[in-house]
Amino acid sequence: MHEFKYKGNQFYCEKIKIEELAVRFGTPLYVYSYHTLVDHFLKLRNAFRSIKPLICYSVKANSNLAILRALVNIGAGLDIVSGGELYRALKAGCPPQKIVYASVGKTDKEIEEAIRSKILFFNVESAAELENINRIAGRLNRVVQAAIRINPDVEPKTHKYITTGKITNKFGIDFKNAGQMLLLRRAFPNVRLSGLHIHIGSQITESEPYVAAINKTIAFVGALRKKGIKLEYLNIGGGLGIIYNQETPQTAERFAAKILPLLRKSGLKIILEPGRFIAGNAGVLVTRVQYIKNTPKKKFIIVDAGMNDLIRPALYEAYHQVLPLNKSRGALECADVVGPICESGDFFAKERKLPKMKEGDYLAVMSAGAYGFSMSSNYNSRRRAAEVMVLEDRAIVIRKRETYEDLTEKETIPPFLSSI
């Protein structure tokens, strides 16, 4: 599953003690296992090898250039959702013809940049967006490819904030309107509608929602063919769940076994957009115990990482396993692991049984490789963490810790305030 393991009482990433990394680089610190990252991509590629899909890693999960380059080097494409992610994708060396572009609110500038970069296609989220892409492509004298993002109205059985395939969500287009757009495709001479895209949510641990969405979409493809509309691509999105606690998510092989027959039936080229499945368990957030606080009703382990470093527990009430880097201490105690930020939502774990901790000890917040650093912020004017990638017995800084100067580098005090 991943290469974060105890050897004796010490917690390791691949062949390096993580406590040595914490001392060397400071905390809070994101630590990524190169082999775990690559292995998860290869497991997915191997499971679907019979149809040779284009696997476009979802940049939003973790957008560090080293993460992107590691995946691009072994054949990954990239799924992007902003102009900034396009910039990162190209800077990481991803071939433009392996880049697909989603997002419900692409700006004119973002669309133009993507057209000029010659990406594979846009995933179109509305009729208004399609009209806009056609207008901009016409101005640039280009014909671009696009896939219509279908909202299949299925229940993905995940947290409501990461559900994207219900008709009440802002994402995608219902079948009826998508069909009308395809029938009127000649009204968009600068856009070639070449595929369909579905993405029903994130952290989905069962195959049934995918099967339901794909079946609906393939039936739609069949109806389109009868009307003379031929497509080339089917992008089934991402959203495969991982283990955070007691989940039993499907493996890549089990997932492929369920949906490969459906995908072959479609007769289309297949694209996948995994993010969390690849990066989630490839990273941990390392934090140092600052204080132990006992109250009449609770014990708090106050650490130097906060919700600005990893917001998932505060935002989704998400569970992350928390492990000591040295587990040699005695009996377990029940405590809340909380950060220093001025919010009651600033916590990593509640009522969690941990060995007796003391000031200066270190903890690892597990499964933090996806939607960890990429969602971090400078709230409370906190510097964002450093990121380190481990390859066997080597540790390389892939993002330096921010400085206090970084916090104010883009800010100015206007002249009329200077004399005050």
ZASEPA-816441 format. One record per residue (C-alpha): y, x, z negated; residue in three letters; chain; residue number from 1. Coordinates in steps of 0.001 Angstrom, whole numbers, plus 500000, padded with zeros to 6 digits. Each point is the difference from the previous one (the first is absolute). Layout:
BEGIN
@v->Y	u->X	w->Z	type->ALA	mol->A	seq->NUM
...
***
This chain:
BEGIN
@v->500000	u->500000	w->500000	type->MET	mol->A	seq->1
@v->502471	u->502744	w->499058	type->HIS	mol->A	seq->2
@v->500205	u->503586	w->498803	type->GLU	mol->A	seq->3
@v->501657	u->499434	w->496618	type->PHE	mol->A	seq->4
@v->497318	u->500705	w->497415	type->LYS	mol->A	seq->5
@v->499354	u->501370	w->496544	type->TYR	mol->A	seq->6
@v->498283	u->503361	w->499766	type->LYS	mol->A	seq->7
@v->499156	u->500268	w->496373	type->GLY	mol->A	seq->8
@v->503066	u->498688	w->498194	type->ASN	mol->A	seq->9
@v->502513	u->501023	w->502672	type->GLN	mol->A	seq->10
@v->501165	u->497711	w->502811	type->PHE	mol->A	seq->11
@v->499968	u->501601	w->503447	type->TYR	mol->A	seq->12
@v->501334	u->499319	w->503462	type->CYS	mol->A	seq->13
@v->497482	u->501640	w->502307	type->GLU	mol->A	seq->14
@v->499682	u->503513	w->498486	type->LYS	mol->A	seq->15
@v->503224	u->500116	w->497955	type->ILE	mol->A	seq->16
@v->500636	u->498873	w->496428	type->LYS	mol->A	seq->17
@v->502731	u->497393	w->500219	type->ILE	mol->A	seq->18
@v->501450	u->501121	w->496669	type->GLU	mol->A	seq->19
@v->500735	u->503382	w->501606	type->GLU	mol->A	seq->20
@v->501922	u->498179	w->502727	type->LEU	mol->A	seq->21
@v->501959	u->498021	w->497403	type->ALA	mol->A	seq->22
@v->500993	u->503200	w->498184	type->VAL	mol->A	seq->23
@v->500792	u->501831	w->503236	type->ARG	mol->A	seq->24
@v->501970	u->497289	w->501809	type->PHE	mol->A	seq->25
@v->501194	u->497779	w->497167	type->GLY	mol->A	seq->26
@v->499698	u->496237	w->499615	type->THR	mol->A	seq->27
@v->500159	u->497282	w->501165	type->PRO	mol->A	seq->28
@v->497887	u->501384	w->502826	type->LEU	mol->A	seq->29
@v->498105	u->498422	w->502868	type->TYR	mol->A	seq->30
@v->496779	u->501858	w->500831	type->VAL	mol->A	seq->31
@v->498071	u->499270	w->503203	type->TYR	mol->A	seq->32
@v->496506	u->501067	w->500997	type->SER	mol->A	seq->33
@v->499908	u->501061	w->503646	type->TYR	mol->A	seq->34
@v->496252	u->499528	w->500277	type->HIS	mol->A	seq->35
@v->500124	u->496472	w->498549	type->THR	mol->A	seq->36
@v->502760	u->498999	w->502408	type->LEU	mol->A	seq->37
@v->498174	u->501313	w->503058	type->VAL	mol->A	seq->38
@v->496600	u->498745	w->498866	type->ASP	mol->A	seq->39
@v->501216	u->496412	w->499710	type->HIS	mol->A	seq->40
@v->501422	u->500092	w->503524	type->PHE	mol->A	seq->41
@v->496778	u->501472	w->501394	type->LEU	mol->A	seq->42
@v->497871	u->497375	w->498212	type->LYS	mol->A	seq->43
@v->501961	u->497247	w->501719	type->LEU	mol->A	seq->44
@v->499901	u->501711	w->503385	type->ARG	mol->A	seq->45
@v->496271	u->500591	w->499696	type->ASN	mol->A	seq->46
@v->499317	u->496397	w->498984	type->ALA	mol->A	seq->47
@v->501742	u->498719	w->503158	type->PHE	mol->A	seq->48
@v->498917	u->502838	w->502312	type->ARG	mol->A	seq->49
@v->498110	u->497682	w->502357	type->SER	mol->A	seq->50
@v->503261	u->498395	w->501212	type->ILE	mol->A	seq->51
@v->502233	u->503101	w->499721	type->LYS	mol->A	seq->52
@v->503026	u->498257	w->498485	type->PRO	mol->A	seq->53
@v->503455	u->501492	w->499651	type->LEU	mol->A	seq->54
@v->500465	u->500392	w->496240	type->ILE	mol->A	seq->55
@v->503712	u->499948	w->499178	type->CYS	mol->A	seq->56
@v->500581	u->501038	w->496398	type->TYR	mol->A	seq->57
@v->502611	u->497808	w->498323	type->SER	mol->A	seq->58
@v->502917	u->502336	w->499287	type->VAL	mol->A	seq->59
@v->501493	u->497742	w->497333	type->LYS	mol->A	seq->60
@v->497060	u->500718	w->497692	type->ALA	mol->A	seq->61
@v->500981	u->503652	w->499672	type->ASN	mol->A	seq->62
@v->502463	u->501509	w->502443	type->SER	mol->A	seq->63
@v->500020	u->503658	w->498953	type->ASN	mol->A	seq->64
@v->500025	u->502195	w->503101	type->LEU	mol->A	seq->65
@v->497023	u->502019	w->498784	type->ALA	mol->A	seq->66
@v->497938	u->496819	w->499530	type->ILE	mol->A	seq->67
@v->500945	u->498824	w->503499	type->LEU	mol->A	seq->68
@v->499314	u->503384	w->501609	type->ARG	mol->A	seq->69
@v->496611	u->500281	w->498294	type->ALA	mol->A	seq->70
@v->498958	u->496666	w->501515	type->LEU	mol->A	seq->71
@v->501590	u->500556	w->503407	type->VAL	mol->A	seq->72
@v->498139	u->503320	w->500225	type->ASN	mol->A	seq->73
@v->496667	u->498181	w->499829	type->ILE	mol->A	seq->74
@v->500936	u->497359	w->502558	type->GLY	mol->A	seq->75
@v->501865	u->497278	w->498132	type->ALA	mol->A	seq->76
@v->502762	u->497967	w->501516	type->GLY	mol->A	seq->77
@v->502756	u->498574	w->497804	type->LEU	mol->A	seq->78
@v->501134	u->496470	w->499151	type->ASP	mol->A	seq->79
@v->503742	u->499947	w->499280	type->ILE	mol->A	seq->80
@v->502477	u->497380	w->498786	type->VAL	mol->A	seq->81
@v->503425	u->501653	w->500215	type->SER	mol->A	seq->82
@v->502149	u->502495	w->501848	type->GLY	mol->A	seq->83
@v->499511	u->502431	w->497142	type->GLY	mol->A	seq->84
@v->496241	u->499734	w->500330	type->GLU	mol->A	seq->85
@v->500291	u->500566	w->503758	type->LEU	mol->A	seq->86
@v->501968	u->503165	w->499242	type->TYR	mol->A	seq->87
@v->497322	u->501136	w->497552	type->ARG	mol->A	seq->88
@v->497175	u->499167	w->502414	type->ALA	mol->A	seq->89
@v->501511	u->502082	w->502777	type->LEU	mol->A	seq->90
@v->500906	u->502827	w->497623	type->LYS	mol->A	seq->91
@v->496378	u->500052	w->498810	type->ALA	mol->A	seq->92
@v->498915	u->500527	w->503602	type->GLY	mol->A	seq->93
@v->498480	u->496600	w->500731	type->CYS	mol->A	seq->94
@v->499762	u->499317	w->503768	type->PRO	mol->A	seq->95
@v->502298	u->497027	w->500753	type->PRO	mol->A	seq->96
@v->497155	u->498231	w->501811	type->GLN	mol->A	seq->97
@v->498194	u->499817	w->496660	type->LYS	mol->A	seq->98
@v->502901	u->498292	w->498195	type->ILE	mol->A	seq->99
@v->500190	u->496235	w->499463	type->VAL	mol->A	seq->100
@v->503087	u->498374	w->498494	type->TYR	mol->A	seq->101
@v->499974	u->496925	w->497735	type->ALA	mol->A	seq->102
@v->502757	u->498453	w->497756	type->SER	mol->A	seq->103
@v->501658	u->496599	w->500107	type->VAL	mol->A	seq->104
@v->503542	u->501377	w->500151	type->GLY	mol->A	seq->105
@v->500241	u->502857	w->502499	type->LYS	mol->A	seq->106
@v->503628	u->500834	w->500773	type->THR	mol->A	seq->107
@v->501391	u->500639	w->503475	type->ASP	mol->A	seq->108
@v->500275	u->503702	w->499222	type->LYS	mol->A	seq->109
@v->496418	u->500187	w->498745	type->GLU	mol->A	seq->110
@v->498704	u->498186	w->503094	type->ILE	mol->A	seq->111
@v->501940	u->502300	w->502312	type->GLU	mol->A	seq->112
@v->498757	u->503130	w->498223	type->GLU	mol->A	seq->113
@v->496406	u->498809	w->500278	type->ALA	mol->A	seq->114
@v->500371	u->499149	w->503698	type->ILE	mol->A	seq->115
@v->501504	u->503406	w->500733	type->ARG	mol->A	seq->116
@v->497144	u->501631	w->498067	type->SER	mol->A	seq->117
@v->497445	u->498174	w->502208	type->LYS	mol->A	seq->118
@v->497850	u->498604	w->497188	type->ILE	mol->A	seq->119
@v->496783	u->498120	w->500839	type->LEU	mol->A	seq->120
@v->501408	u->496572	w->499134	type->PHE	mol->A	seq->121
@v->501986	u->497773	w->497688	type->PHE	mol->A	seq->122
@v->498304	u->497398	w->497845	type->ASN	mol->A	seq->123
@v->502339	u->497073	w->500633	type->VAL	mol->A	seq->124
@v->500631	u->497691	w->497035	type->GLU	mol->A	seq->125
@v->502167	u->497234	w->501532	type->SER	mol->A	seq->126
@v->501245	u->498529	w->503269	type->ALA	mol->A	seq->127
@v->503489	u->501274	w->499175	type->ALA	mol->A	seq->128
@v->498685	u->503540	w->499616	type->GLU	mol->A	seq->129
@v->498156	u->499791	w->503330	type->LEU	mol->A	seq->130
@v->503194	u->498900	w->501732	type->GLU	mol->A	seq->131
@v->501883	u->502876	w->498385	type->ASN	mol->A	seq->132
@v->497430	u->502627	w->500975	type->ILE	mol->A	seq->133
@v->500077	u->498669	w->503572	type->ASN	mol->A	seq->134
@v->503806	u->500205	w->500054	type->ARG	mol->A	seq->135
@v->500120	u->503563	w->498672	type->ILE	mol->A	seq->136
@v->497166	u->501195	w->502249	type->ALA	mol->A	seq->137
@v->501815	u->498477	w->502980	type->GLY	mol->A	seq->138
@v->503191	u->501852	w->499101	type->ARG	mol->A	seq->139
@v->497993	u->503228	w->499857	type->LEU	mol->A	seq->140
@v->498237	u->499147	w->503268	type->ASN	mol->A	seq->141
@v->496596	u->500170	w->498313	type->ARG	mol->A	seq->142
@v->496933	u->497782	w->499799	type->VAL	mol->A	seq->143
@v->498405	u->500175	w->496555	type->VAL	mol->A	seq->144
@v->496745	u->498733	w->498547	type->GLN	mol->A	seq->145
@v->499812	u->497535	w->497141	type->ALA	mol->A	seq->146
@v->497347	u->498175	w->497999	type->ALA	mol->A	seq->147
@v->500728	u->496624	w->498452	type->ILE	mol->A	seq->148
@v->499349	u->499982	w->496281	type->ARG	mol->A	seq->149
@v->497969	u->496913	w->499239	type->ILE	mol->A	seq->150
@v->500222	u->498260	w->496650	type->ASN	mol->A	seq->151
@v->496452	u->498590	w->499773	type->PRO	mol->A	seq->152
@v->500673	u->498003	w->496800	type->ASP	mol->A	seq->153
@v->497054	u->501305	w->497981	type->VAL	mol->A	seq->154
@v->499771	u->500632	w->496270	type->GLU	mol->A	seq->155
@v->499433	u->503747	w->499415	type->PRO	mol->A	seq->156
@v->499244	u->499656	w->496255	type->LYS	mol->A	seq->157
@v->502457	u->502641	w->498836	type->THR	mol->A	seq->158
@v->503288	u->500117	w->498055	type->HIS	mol->A	seq->159
@v->502572	u->497557	w->501370	type->LYS	mol->A	seq->160
@v->502547	u->502792	w->500579	type->TYR	mol->A	seq->161
@v->497623	u->501827	w->502374	type->ILE	mol->A	seq->162
@v->498718	u->496942	w->501831	type->THR	mol->A	seq->163
@v->501283	u->499987	w->503594	type->THR	mol->A	seq->164
@v->497703	u->497702	w->501976	type->GLY	mol->A	seq->165
@v->500869	u->496568	w->498598	type->LYS	mol->A	seq->166
@v->502223	u->497702	w->502032	type->ILE	mol->A	seq->167
@v->502493	u->499954	w->497108	type->THR	mol->A	seq->168
@v->500502	u->503783	w->500263	type->ASN	mol->A	seq->169
@v->502806	u->501520	w->502066	type->LYS	mol->A	seq->170
@v->497620	u->501965	w->502197	type->PHE	mol->A	seq->171
@v->498679	u->499220	w->503457	type->GLY	mol->A	seq->172
@v->499931	u->496989	w->502302	type->ILE	mol->A	seq->173
@v->497761	u->496942	w->499900	type->ASP	mol->A	seq->174
@v->497463	u->499494	w->502793	type->PHE	mol->A	seq->175
@v->501885	u->497157	w->501684	type->LYS	mol->A	seq->176
@v->503266	u->501897	w->500340	type->ASN	mol->A	seq->177
@v->498219	u->503220	w->500913	type->ALA	mol->A	seq->178
@v->498247	u->498147	w->502811	type->GLY	mol->A	seq->179
@v->503309	u->498664	w->501302	type->GLN	mol->A	seq->180
@v->501500	u->503499	w->499942	type->MET	mol->A	seq->181
@v->497070	u->501338	w->502030	type->LEU	mol->A	seq->182
@v->500204	u->497152	w->502504	type->LEU	mol->A	seq->183
@v->503706	u->500803	w->500449	type->LEU	mol->A	seq->184
@v->499389	u->503771	w->500171	type->ARG	mol->A	seq->185
@v->501655	u->500272	w->503417	type->ARG	mol->A	seq->186
@v->503285	u->499139	w->498293	type->ALA	mol->A	seq->187
@v->499806	u->503465	w->498412	type->PHE	mol->A	seq->188
@v->499807	u->502343	w->503015	type->PRO	mol->A	seq->189
@v->500575	u->503128	w->497923	type->ASN	mol->A	seq->190
@v->497222	u->499302	w->497509	type->VAL	mol->A	seq->191
@v->496315	u->500042	w->500823	type->ARG	mol->A	seq->192
@v->498190	u->497866	w->497453	type->LEU	mol->A	seq->193
@v->496760	u->501932	w->499860	type->SER	mol->A	seq->194
@v->498389	u->499072	w->496697	type->GLY	mol->A	seq->195
@v->499769	u->498097	w->496760	type->LEU	mol->A	seq->196
@v->500510	u->501318	w->496485	type->HIS	mol->A	seq->197
@v->498853	u->498589	w->496668	type->ILE	mol->A	seq->198
@v->500574	u->501327	w->496496	type->HIS	mol->A	seq->199
@v->499119	u->497587	w->497249	type->ILE	mol->A	seq->200
@v->500879	u->501962	w->496861	type->GLY	mol->A	seq->201
@v->499254	u->503002	w->497841	type->SER	mol->A	seq->202
@v->497368	u->500967	w->497404	type->GLN	mol->A	seq->203
@v->497466	u->497564	w->501486	type->ILE	mol->A	seq->204
@v->496544	u->500617	w->498552	type->THR	mol->A	seq->205
@v->497924	u->497447	w->501933	type->GLU	mol->A	seq->206
@v->499156	u->499767	w->503693	type->SER	mol->A	seq->207
@v->500186	u->496195	w->500273	type->GLU	mol->A	seq->208
@v->503797	u->499794	w->500503	type->PRO	mol->A	seq->209
@v->499774	u->502556	w->502814	type->TYR	mol->A	seq->210
@v->497105	u->498159	w->501621	type->VAL	mol->A	seq->211
@v->501954	u->496732	w->499852	type->ALA	mol->A	seq->212
@v->503168	u->501551	w->501453	type->ALA	mol->A	seq->213
@v->498150	u->501889	w->502746	type->ILE	mol->A	seq->214
@v->497948	u->496949	w->500976	type->ASN	mol->A	seq->215
@v->503153	u->497909	w->500306	type->LYS	mol->A	seq->216
@v->501686	u->502689	w->502063	type->THR	mol->A	seq->217
@v->497036	u->500556	w->502324	type->ILE	mol->A	seq->218
@v->499780	u->496249	w->500624	type->ALA	mol->A	seq->219
@v->503688	u->500153	w->500902	type->PHE	mol->A	seq->220
@v->499325	u->502922	w->502380	type->VAL	mol->A	seq->221
@v->497300	u->497900	w->501688	type->GLY	mol->A	seq->222
@v->502365	u->497068	w->500432	type->ALA	mol->A	seq->223
@v->502621	u->502332	w->501497	type->LEU	mol->A	seq->224
@v->497511	u->501385	w->502521	type->ARG	mol->A	seq->225
@v->499283	u->496505	w->501236	type->LYS	mol->A	seq->226
@v->503711	u->499721	w->500734	type->LYS	mol->A	seq->227
@v->500007	u->503266	w->501911	type->GLY	mol->A	seq->228
@v->501553	u->502099	w->497250	type->ILE	mol->A	seq->229
@v->498200	u->503317	w->499587	type->LYS	mol->A	seq->230
@v->500655	u->502371	w->497123	type->LEU	mol->A	seq->231
@v->499012	u->503625	w->499397	type->GLU	mol->A	seq->232
@v->500271	u->500605	w->496229	type->TYR	mol->A	seq->233
@v->499002	u->498364	w->496743	type->LEU	mol->A	seq->234
@v->501572	u->501596	w->496935	type->ASN	mol->A	seq->235
@v->498234	u->498762	w->496858	type->ILE	mol->A	seq->236
@v->502458	u->501637	w->497586	type->GLY	mol->A	seq->237
@v->498979	u->501553	w->496700	type->GLY	mol->A	seq->238
@v->499867	u->498851	w->496396	type->GLY	mol->A	seq->239
@v->496553	u->501259	w->498953	type->LEU	mol->A	seq->240
@v->499827	u->500131	w->496215	type->GLY	mol->A	seq->241
@v->499101	u->502926	w->497758	type->ILE	mol->A	seq->242
@v->498676	u->500396	w->496474	type->ILE	mol->A	seq->243
@v->502733	u->499939	w->497356	type->TYR	mol->A	seq->244
@v->497919	u->498585	w->497157	type->ASN	mol->A	seq->245
@v->496870	u->497852	w->500300	type->GLN	mol->A	seq->246
@v->500454	u->498950	w->503616	type->GLU	mol->A	seq->247
@v->497036	u->500246	w->502330	type->THR	mol->A	seq->248
@v->501721	u->500362	w->503379	type->PRO	mol->A	seq->249
@v->498047	u->500209	w->503204	type->GLN	mol->A	seq->250
@v->499186	u->503443	w->501313	type->THR	mol->A	seq->251
@v->501077	u->500936	w->503511	type->ALA	mol->A	seq->252
@v->496386	u->499582	w->501161	type->GLU	mol->A	seq->253
@v->499600	u->496533	w->498471	type->ARG	mol->A	seq->254
@v->503348	u->498885	w->501351	type->PHE	mol->A	seq->255
@v->499116	u->501259	w->503486	type->ALA	mol->A	seq->256
@v->496610	u->498279	w->499894	type->ALA	mol->A	seq->257
@v->501722	u->496664	w->499372	type->LYS	mol->A	seq->258
@v->502677	u->500180	w->502665	type->ILE	mol->A	seq->259
@v->498681	u->502308	w->502756	type->LEU	mol->A	seq->260
@v->498045	u->497170	w->501687	type->PRO	mol->A	seq->261
@v->503216	u->497957	w->500139	type->LEU	mol->A	seq->262
@v->502065	u->502865	w->501363	type->LEU	mol->A	seq->263
@v->497471	u->500789	w->502733	type->ARG	mol->A	seq->264
@v->500060	u->496324	w->500942	type->LYS	mol->A	seq->265
@v->503748	u->500192	w->500561	type->SER	mol->A	seq->266
@v->499653	u->502526	w->502847	type->GLY	mol->A	seq->267
@v->503313	u->501562	w->498918	type->LEU	mol->A	seq->268
@v->501041	u->503486	w->498918	type->LYS	mol->A	seq->269
@v->500133	u->500022	w->496209	type->ILE	mol->A	seq->270
@v->502667	u->501420	w->497693	type->ILE	mol->A	seq->271
@v->499728	u->500279	w->496194	type->LEU	mol->A	seq->272
@v->502906	u->500657	w->497606	type->GLU	mol->A	seq->273
@v->498555	u->501230	w->496672	type->PRO	mol->A	seq->274
@v->502296	u->501485	w->497374	type->GLY	mol->A	seq->275
@v->498840	u->499479	w->496421	type->ARG	mol->A	seq->276
@v->496333	u->500485	w->501003	type->PHE	mol->A	seq->277
@v->500812	u->503533	w->501170	type->ILE	mol->A	seq->278
@v->502654	u->501152	w->497529	type->ALA	mol->A	seq->279
@v->499579	u->497872	w->496872	type->GLY	mol->A	seq->280
@v->497292	u->501928	w->498185	type->ASN	mol->A	seq->281
@v->501121	u->503316	w->501501	type->ALA	mol->A	seq->282
@v->502870	u->500336	w->497501	type->GLY	mol->A	seq->283
@v->500797	u->499872	w->496287	type->VAL	mol->A	seq->284
@v->503244	u->499997	w->498036	type->LEU	mol->A	seq->285
@v->499971	u->502597	w->497222	type->VAL	mol->A	seq->286
@v->502234	u->499383	w->496989	type->THR	mol->A	seq->287
@v->500673	u->501675	w->496644	type->ARG	mol->A	seq->288
@v->499934	u->498265	w->496633	type->VAL	mol->A	seq->289
@v->503497	u->500159	w->498511	type->GLN	mol->A	seq->290
@v->499598	u->497975	w->496821	type->TYR	mol->A	seq->291
@v->497494	u->497944	w->498050	type->ILE	mol->A	seq->292
@v->501578	u->496885	w->498525	type->LYS	mol->A	seq->293
@v->498262	u->497816	w->497450	type->ASN	mol->A	seq->294
@v->501292	u->496521	w->499186	type->THR	mol->A	seq->295
@v->498567	u->497297	w->497732	type->PRO	mol->A	seq->296
@v->498283	u->498390	w->502986	type->LYS	mol->A	seq->297
@v->499702	u->502654	w->502719	type->LYS	mol->A	seq->298
@v->499455	u->503628	w->500753	type->LYS	mol->A	seq->299
@v->502028	u->501389	w->502897	type->PHE	mol->A	seq->300
@v->499285	u->503177	w->501919	type->ILE	mol->A	seq->301
@v->503373	u->500829	w->501532	type->ILE	mol->A	seq->302
@v->499710	u->502210	w->503081	type->VAL	mol->A	seq->303
@v->502497	u->501738	w->502271	type->ASP	mol->A	seq->304
@v->499092	u->497991	w->503114	type->ALA	mol->A	seq->305
@v->501514	u->496574	w->500478	type->GLY	mol->A	seq->306
@v->500010	u->496917	w->502164	type->MET	mol->A	seq->307
@v->502339	u->501830	w->502363	type->ASN	mol->A	seq->308
@v->497090	u->502385	w->500725	type->ASP	mol->A	seq->309
@v->497300	u->497326	w->500295	type->LEU	mol->A	seq->310
@v->501210	u->496410	w->500123	type->ILE	mol->A	seq->311
@v->496714	u->498214	w->500731	type->ARG	mol->A	seq->312
@v->499195	u->499038	w->496369	type->PRO	mol->A	seq->313
@v->503508	u->498561	w->499522	type->ALA	mol->A	seq->314
@v->500170	u->498335	w->503413	type->LEU	mol->A	seq->315
@v->496461	u->498618	w->500351	type->TYR	mol->A	seq->316
@v->498649	u->500363	w->496463	type->GLU	mol->A	seq->317
@v->497605	u->502359	w->501765	type->ALA	mol->A	seq->318
@v->497257	u->501769	w->498089	type->TYR	mol->A	seq->319
@v->499790	u->503789	w->500218	type->HIS	mol->A	seq->320
@v->497415	u->501947	w->498072	type->GLN	mol->A	seq->321
@v->501616	u->502549	w->497651	type->VAL	mol->A	seq->322
@v->498012	u->503111	w->499084	type->LEU	mol->A	seq->323
@v->500758	u->502973	w->497739	type->PRO	mol->A	seq->324
@v->499941	u->503388	w->501718	type->LEU	mol->A	seq->325
@v->498101	u->501277	w->496979	type->ASN	mol->A	seq->326
@v->497516	u->497510	w->498577	type->LYS	mol->A	seq->327
@v->498741	u->502130	w->497131	type->SER	mol->A	seq->328
@v->501681	u->497967	w->497282	type->ARG	mol->A	seq->329
@v->498112	u->497610	w->497719	type->GLY	mol->A	seq->330
@v->500013	u->496245	w->499472	type->ALA	mol->A	seq->331
@v->501718	u->497620	w->502404	type->LEU	mol->A	seq->332
@v->503173	u->498154	w->499034	type->GLU	mol->A	seq->333
@v->501671	u->496985	w->501537	type->CYS	mol->A	seq->334
@v->503510	u->500655	w->501323	type->ALA	mol->A	seq->335
@v->502572	u->499108	w->502642	type->ASP	mol->A	seq->336
@v->500957	u->502812	w->502372	type->VAL	mol->A	seq->337
@v->503697	u->499565	w->500756	type->VAL	mol->A	seq->338
@v->502831	u->501888	w->501652	type->GLY	mol->A	seq->339
@v->503550	u->500947	w->498981	type->PRO	mol->A	seq->340
@v->501864	u->497496	w->502186	type->ILE	mol->A	seq->341
@v->502210	u->497309	w->498482	type->CYS	mol->A	seq->342
@v->497801	u->497083	w->501099	type->GLU	mol->A	seq->343
@v->497227	u->498196	w->498139	type->SER	mol->A	seq->344
@v->498097	u->500021	w->503291	type->GLY	mol->A	seq->345
@v->499825	u->503789	w->499880	type->ASP	mol->A	seq->346
@v->496313	u->500444	w->499206	type->PHE	mol->A	seq->347
@v->496849	u->501455	w->501559	type->PHE	mol->A	seq->348
@v->497359	u->498496	w->497737	type->ALA	mol->A	seq->349
@v->499821	u->497447	w->497198	type->LYS	mol->A	seq->350
@v->497456	u->499748	w->497199	type->GLU	mol->A	seq->351
@v->498109	u->502923	w->501509	type->ARG	mol->A	seq->352
@v->497359	u->501952	w->498069	type->LYS	mol->A	seq->353
@v->500751	u->503721	w->500160	type->LEU	mol->A	seq->354
@v->499127	u->503076	w->497940	type->PRO	mol->A	seq->355
@v->502506	u->500749	w->497263	type->LYS	mol->A	seq->356
@v->502932	u->501544	w->501828	type->MET	mol->A	seq->357
@v->502691	u->502318	w->498706	type->LYS	mol->A	seq->358
@v->503355	u->501137	w->501313	type->GLU	mol->A	seq->359
@v->499591	u->502487	w->502837	type->GLY	mol->A	seq->360
@v->496665	u->498620	w->501230	type->ASP	mol->A	seq->361
@v->499649	u->498960	w->503633	type->TYR	mol->A	seq->362
@v->498719	u->496820	w->501628	type->LEU	mol->A	seq->363
@v->499026	u->499181	w->503571	type->ALA	mol->A	seq->364
@v->500872	u->496582	w->501395	type->VAL	mol->A	seq->365
@v->497233	u->499473	w->502530	type->MET	mol->A	seq->366
@v->499980	u->498464	w->503487	type->SER	mol->A	seq->367
@v->503680	u->500822	w->500527	type->ALA	mol->A	seq->368
@v->499765	u->501494	w->503483	type->GLY	mol->A	seq->369
@v->501143	u->496808	w->501738	type->ALA	mol->A	seq->370
@v->503211	u->498116	w->499185	type->TYR	mol->A	seq->371
@v->500787	u->502531	w->497282	type->GLY	mol->A	seq->372
@v->502530	u->502550	w->501115	type->PHE	mol->A	seq->373
@v->500869	u->497946	w->503102	type->SER	mol->A	seq->374
@v->501337	u->497207	w->497747	type->MET	mol->A	seq->375
@v->501639	u->502311	w->497465	type->SER	mol->A	seq->376
@v->503726	u->499963	w->499284	type->SER	mol->A	seq->377
@v->502817	u->501677	w->498108	type->ASN	mol->A	seq->378
@v->500413	u->497115	w->497550	type->TYR	mol->A	seq->379
@v->501631	u->501172	w->496748	type->ASN	mol->A	seq->380
@v->501179	u->503014	w->502052	type->SER	mol->A	seq->381
@v->496561	u->501535	w->499690	type->ARG	mol->A	seq->382
@v->498937	u->502725	w->502370	type->ARG	mol->A	seq->383
@v->497050	u->499137	w->502188	type->ARG	mol->A	seq->384
@v->496801	u->501901	w->499308	type->ALA	mol->A	seq->385
@v->498583	u->503038	w->501749	type->ALA	mol->A	seq->386
@v->496925	u->499560	w->502202	type->GLU	mol->A	seq->387
@v->497158	u->502511	w->500275	type->VAL	mol->A	seq->388
@v->497036	u->500071	w->502380	type->MET	mol->A	seq->389
@v->496781	u->501670	w->498853	type->VAL	mol->A	seq->390
@v->497561	u->501555	w->502433	type->LEU	mol->A	seq->391
@v->497024	u->501311	w->498059	type->GLU	mol->A	seq->392
@v->501484	u->502759	w->497789	type->ASP	mol->A	seq->393
@v->503490	u->499956	w->501540	type->ARG	mol->A	seq->394
@v->502986	u->497867	w->498985	type->ALA	mol->A	seq->395
@v->502967	u->499664	w->502335	type->ILE	mol->A	seq->396
@v->503291	u->498275	w->499182	type->VAL	mol->A	seq->397
@v->500559	u->497424	w->502750	type->ILE	mol->A	seq->398
@v->503161	u->498576	w->498455	type->ARG	mol->A	seq->399
@v->502264	u->501774	w->497550	type->LYS	mol->A	seq->400
@v->501163	u->498221	w->496881	type->ARG	mol->A	seq->401
@v->503499	u->498611	w->500461	type->GLU	mol->A	seq->402
@v->502891	u->501706	w->498234	type->THR	mol->A	seq->403
@v->502907	u->498375	w->498204	type->TYR	mol->A	seq->404
@v->502156	u->501138	w->502919	type->GLU	mol->A	seq->405
@v->497761	u->497991	w->502336	type->ASP	mol->A	seq->406
@v->500869	u->496857	w->498046	type->LEU	mol->A	seq->407
@v->503696	u->500182	w->500906	type->THR	mol->A	seq->408
@v->499908	u->501994	w->503243	type->GLU	mol->A	seq->409
@v->500905	u->496994	w->502177	type->LYS	mol->A	seq->410
@v->502634	u->498593	w->497637	type->GLU	mol->A	seq->411
@v->503735	u->500651	w->499971	type->THR	mol->A	seq->412
@v->502874	u->499253	w->497653	type->ILE	mol->A	seq->413
@v->502852	u->498631	w->502140	type->PRO	mol->A	seq->414
@v->503385	u->501786	w->499801	type->PRO	mol->A	seq->415
@v->501727	u->497111	w->498208	type->PHE	mol->A	seq->416
@v->497649	u->500546	w->497053	type->LEU	mol->A	seq->417
@v->500367	u->503760	w->499896	type->SER	mol->A	seq->418
@v->503139	u->500025	w->497913	type->SER	mol->A	seq->419
@v->498630	u->497706	w->497310	type->ILE	mol->A	seq->420
***
